Every structure is written in C-alpha cells, then in structure tokens.
Amino acid sequence: EYIHQQILKVLADYGVSEIAPGEGSAFDPHLHQPIESIETEDSSKDHTIANLIQKGYASGDPSKAGQAKVIRPARVNVFAFKN
C-alpha cells in the first residue's frame, strides 16, 4: 500500500491524473474506450457509462477539453437505449 501511494504521488507530481468516470457519467470518446454496450429501457441512460472496467490516465486535466493528453483511455461499459 505504501509503494502504491508513492507511485500515485510521483505521477501527480508529473501532472498525470486518473480518468475514473462514475456510473451515469456522460460517455466521451476522447477519454473513454467502450468495451461493451449494455441495453437499457431508460432513455435517460442512453450513451452514459454503466460501469468502469479499468481506470485511464491523462497528462494534464482531463476535465478541461483540449488541455490533456490521454495516456490510456478509461475502459468502460456503456448503456445503449433499446427502442
């Protein structure tokens, strides 16, 4: 645990941040890699994240468009509205 915390601190010192979207977050193809599409009957969940499979990382702030370089996109499952 201690070594893991040290690695995260070094990454933060070099400006590397995690991309870890929560369930219901909007899907962004620049930050997320879809792994599986999960059908839903709720139209409000269409193109939102169902769950996080693997965290991603970016150099810079991924919340500010155009200011971050994605090192590895977050792997996610995405909801798709079933008509």
Summary of the structure (lengths in Angstrom):
residues: 83
radius of gyration: 14.6
end to end distance: 46.2
largest distance: 49.0
contacts: 212
relative contact order: 0.30
helix: 18%
strand: 45%
